[in-house]
Each structure stands twice: as structure tokens, then as C-alpha cells.
Amino acid sequence: MTEPLRPTVDHPAAGEPPAGIDHDTGMVRAVSRWQIVGLSINDVIGSGIYLLPASTALLLGPASLWAVLLAGVAVGLLVLCYAQAGSYYDDAGGSYLYARDAFGDFIGFEVGWMTWLTRVASAAALGSGLALAVSKFWAPAGEGLGWTAVVVGSLAFLTFINVVGVRTAARTGVVLVLAKLVPLLFFIAVGAFFVDWSQAVAMGAPPTDKLGEGALLLLYAYAGFENTPAAAGEFRNPRRDVPFALITMIVVVTLIYVAVQVVAQGTVPDLASSRSPLADAAETFAGPAGALLLTLGAAVSILGSNSNTMLFGPRYLYALSADGYGPAALSRVHPRYRTPTIAIIVTGVLSTLLVLGQQFGGSGVSQAFANLALLSVVARLCSYIGTAASLLVLQKRYRDRPNALSLPGGPLIPVLALLVSLALVASAGVGNLVAAAVAIAVGAVIYLMRRRPAASHR
């Protein structure tokens, strides 16, 4: 297997890089443990939670609450895989890095390529979802120039924030996660006093013909955790802090999702037909002001998730370029901001073009959001499968590495996580699987065009 290329680094003209700079990459290790926790939560709690109660009620009926809880447990298996793999590495790349180390360059590249495409599709979906959320209190955002202004403006703003420094991006992400949690905690704390518990915890078998669609929906709601290790090269102590952040995140998120589902089911009689379930539920116990708070919360929540997407997504592109895939400029680190500036800009531009193409290609705003969200889910499964399978190899290779996370049962958790991922693949539609296969084929062509390693290696 060929050695990875050393990233291209522009150091200041005079003197050594300042303290805190990673001399191998030129990026600054600035993100602390609790900032990583905040970023992890921010990446998962996005648009999904504001649509989840009604969508699960429509697809899974009286089994909705228990499906949300079971999904948290199932996704927890995948989270544990990322936590253990993250405890082995200090470098950027996440799923790409794990698959490359375990299975070689080609498999690693395909996993990294699909994971980056996931980020592009996700950023596009969230940009469209933000416009939908804003249209609830500013009608022009629902179509035409207003929609375009929100989508393009938000993606441009987040691209700029991430270009000017990882510290700025991390602080922005933490502020946004705090802002998004306030409406949800209000919803849970106040709504709990108005819940009809017989309605909230009703049990029953879900419709069997909707199980696959429901599973993919729940995956979308819980997804995003896989991005946390992507920026490990800019974390202060990634081998210690990434596992802590991921495990803390899945516990917090599952508790919030279950509590939100309980309140929504227990306060809205015809939940399945609601187009804005949390706002409708809040209006029943807190009036128009409560509905407005949750509507604003949805917009902030989506913006926060997309902030993380624009933070973590370009790090996959950076890692791929650093190993010789694509133009060397994509792994160039800005001498002042210490960020992979070109990778960030390319990701932002492609996400913008993708969402504009969906909209002006005739999909319509709502359908564009749905198409992009489902595309991101199917592509994301490649990352999950790659990481779970890689861990079966990495556990043996690094079993004696000091301070690495040790999972109970050895290979049991990654095997279960792999089975969950494969079952979700089987739930996807034929069209989405064909699109994923085309993306993998395009990736194979790009792989063959790899730049050869230089004389100096990392």
C-alpha cells in the first residue's frame, strides 16, 4: 500500500509556526472536549426532530415512541464503533481513515468519497430545509427569490465562518446548539404537565409495509454523529475526547428524542396529519408564543446542523487530497486562518449548486428537501458499513494501544452494527441504490487518477 502524501502547508514567511499548530498539517489543535460534545449534539439534532413525531406516527402508528427509543439503541451500536475507532487516531479523516488503515487505499477512498458526498447532499438538504422553516414566519422564503436568498445566503455565511478559523466555527456551533436546545427543553419541561399519558405511551404493532421507510427516517433523525472524528486533526486531545463526546451525545440525544416524542404524542390528538408537530403541540399548552418559539427553534436547529456539516465535510475532502486524490490545492492550509480553505469553499459551492439544481430542476421546495435527505442517508450507510467492518480489523491490530477505548464483547458490537447497517441498505429504494452505485463507480475512476506520492511522506 502506498504511503499517504504529506498535506500542502503554507507556513508564514518567517519563523516557526506558532504554538498549538500541528507541524505535520499546519492546522491548529484548538477544539476542547466540551466543544466537541456540543458539536456532536449540534450535528445530530437538526431538522429531523421537528418532523420526527408526525412522520413516525404516520409510518409506524402506535409503535412510534418505542421505535424512536429502539432506533437510539441501534444507532448507539454504530456510535460505539466510531468511539472506539476514534480512540486509535489523532488525524483528520474519520471513516475514510479507518477504512484505509483496515482495508487499503481503494476501499478507504470509496468510503471517504461517499462520506464526503453525504456531506455535500446533507448541506444541500439542510439549506433547503432552512428555507422551509424560515417560510413559517417569513412567507417569501417558501419560493422564488426569497427561497434562493435563504439557501445561498446561509451556505455562504457558514462557508465564510469555517474559512476564517476552526475556533470561530467551533464557537459558532456551540452557540447554535445552546440556542436550539432551549426551545426543546421548554417544550419537554412545560409540555410534560399537559400530556395524556394513555395516548403518549400507547403500544401496538407497526404497519409492516412501512418498516423500511420508517427505519430510514429514524436513521436520518439520528445521523450526523459520524462526522465528529473527521476534524480530529484540529482537536486538542482527539483520542480521549472523541469517544467521550460521542457517547455523551447519543445518551443526551436519545433522551431528548424520546421525551419530545412523548410530549408530541400526548398533546396532539391527530399527530400523524400535522405538518409542524412540535409547533402544533406547543400551541396546545403554551399558545401562539409557544408555537412561535418552536418554529424559530426549528430554523436555528437546522442552521446549527448545517454549521457542523460545513465544518466537518471539507475535512474529508482535505484528507482525500492529502493522500493524493484530486487537486493538491484541496489539502492546502491557509497561512493565517489555518483551515483547509479551498476544500471548504468547494464543498460550499457544490452544496449550493446541488440544492439549486434540485429546486430549479422542477422538484419543488418540499420534494427537493426530501430527495436530498434520502440521498444523504443512502450514501451515509457506506460510511457506517466501512467503519463497523474496519473496527473488526482495528480491534485486533490496536488491542494493546494505551488508553484506547475497549468495548465489551470484543467483535460483538461492530458485528451487530454491521448487521444494522446492511438491514438499512436493504430498506432503501432501488433508485437510491442505483444512484449510490453510480457514485461508487465515479469514485473508482477518480481513484485511478491518484497523484503519486512525493519523496517526502507523512
Secondary structure, DSSP 8 states (H G I E B T S, - for coil): ----B---B---SSS---TTB-TTT--B--B-HHHHHHHHHHHHSSSHHHHHHHHHHHHHGGGHHHHHHHHHHHHHHHHHHHHHHHTT--SS-THHHHHHHHH-HHHHHHHHHHHHHHHHHHHHHHHHHHHHHHTTTSGGGGSHHHHHHHHHHHHHHHHHHHHT-HHHHHHHHHHHHHHHHHHHHHHHHHHGGG--HHHHT------GGGHHHHHHHHHHHHTTGGGGGGGGGGBSSHHHHHHHHHHHHHHHHHHHHHHHHHHHHHH-TTGGG-SSHHHHHHHHHHHHHHHHHHHHHHHHHHHHHHHHHHHHHHHHHHHHHHTTSS-GGGG-B-TTT-S-HHHHHHHHHHHHHHHHHHIIIII-HHHHHHHHHHHHHHHHHHHHHHHHHHHHHHHHHTTT-TT----TTTTHHHHHHHHHHHHHHHHS-HHHHHHHHHHHHHHHHHHHT-----SSB-
